[in-house]
Amino acid sequence: GEIPLELVLNSRFSEALKLHNIDIDGIGWENKYREYLADGYLLIDGALEICEKLSKTHRMIIVTNGIRKTQIKRLKMSGLYKFFSEIFDSQSIGFQKPDRRFFEHVIFYIDDKNLDKLLIIGDSPNTDILGGINMGIDTCLFNPSNKISSGLNTIKSTYTINYLSELKEICKI
């Protein structure tokens, strides 16, 4: 949050390579990186099935620190886009998760402001889970293959799951 997003995006490659005495067009590299990133996705086992089931009984939205255009293209390619009613991204909002202002913006725009009915599902303790905790919203840490060690993580989620199918019990579907 200390450096404007556009500056980060347009200089991260040139600044990193400058450390190795390599001079490149940072904006050109960023554009090519975005293009490649938007053309790929990894669909987690059970994602389509659980999203389809949840979307029949729950309103689902995406909250992301990713670049909106890239995220939308990847969601459409994966087949998940149709299950979500809105996408809230840090680029459009002007604040990144876990900043409270990011979540205040989202809550302002959703219909049901009853925080007891919300659940933030994410794979990052430092952004998704901390942001939810700071807002008083229940959280669910998605931790496939136990890649996030509970001993190293001091941010405690309401729920922790290793498989998306475990959401059926949490969300009562």
RAFEN-V775943 format. One record per residue. RES is the residue in one letter. SS is DSSP state (hx for helix, st for strand, lp for the rest). PHI is phi in whole degrees, 0 to 359 (* if undefined). Layout:
RES;SS;PHI
RES;SS;PHI
This chain:
G;lp;*
E;lp;272
I;lp;241
P;lp;304
L;hx;306
E;hx;300
L;hx;294
V;hx;299
L;hx;298
N;hx;273
S;hx;232
R;hx;298
F;hx;287
S;hx;294
E;hx;292
A;hx;294
L;hx;286
K;hx;300
L;lp;297
H;lp;250
N;lp;59
I;lp;245
D;lp;258
I;lp;226
D;lp;276
G;hx;300
I;hx;292
G;hx;298
W;hx;296
E;hx;298
N;hx;298
K;hx;292
Y;hx;301
R;hx;301
E;hx;299
Y;hx;293
L;hx;298
A;hx;291
D;lp;273
G;lp;227
Y;lp;202
L;lp;236
L;lp;271
I;lp;287
D;lp;309
G;lp;85
A;hx;297
L;hx;298
E;hx;295
I;hx;290
C;hx;294
E;hx;297
K;hx;295
L;hx;298
S;hx;294
K;hx;282
T;hx;236
H;lp;228
R;lp;274
M;lp;243
I;st;230
I;st;251
V;st;238
T;st;218
N;lp;269
G;lp;286
I;lp;285
R;hx;308
K;hx;302
T;hx;295
Q;hx;296
I;hx;298
K;hx;298
R;hx;294
L;hx;296
K;hx;294
M;hx;297
S;hx;281
G;lp;90
L;lp;271
Y;hx;308
K;hx;295
F;hx;273
F;lp;248
S;lp;277
E;st;213
I;st;232
F;st;249
D;st;235
S;hx;295
Q;hx;298
S;hx;285
I;hx;284
G;lp;97
F;lp;223
Q;lp;255
K;lp;299
P;lp;265
D;lp;308
R;hx;304
R;hx;296
F;hx;299
F;hx;288
E;hx;298
H;hx;298
V;hx;299
I;hx;297
F;hx;300
Y;hx;267
I;lp;269
D;lp;291
D;lp;268
K;lp;265
N;lp;283
L;hx;297
D;hx;293
K;hx;264
L;lp;261
L;st;219
I;st;262
I;st;251
G;st;202
D;lp;251
S;lp;240
P;hx;300
N;hx;282
T;hx;244
D;hx;294
I;hx;289
L;hx;299
G;hx;299
G;hx;296
I;hx;301
N;hx;298
M;hx;264
G;lp;78
I;lp;253
D;st;300
T;st;230
C;st;225
L;st;276
F;st;271
N;lp;232
P;hx;296
S;hx;59
N;hx;51
K;lp;289
I;lp;258
S;lp;289
S;lp;296
G;lp;290
L;lp;270
N;lp;264
T;lp;268
I;lp;270
K;lp;259
S;lp;277
T;lp;300
Y;st;229
T;st;226
I;st;232
N;lp;254
Y;lp;228
L;hx;298
S;hx;299
E;hx;293
L;hx;292
K;hx;302
E;hx;287
I;hx;298
C;lp;267
K;lp;55
I;lp;242
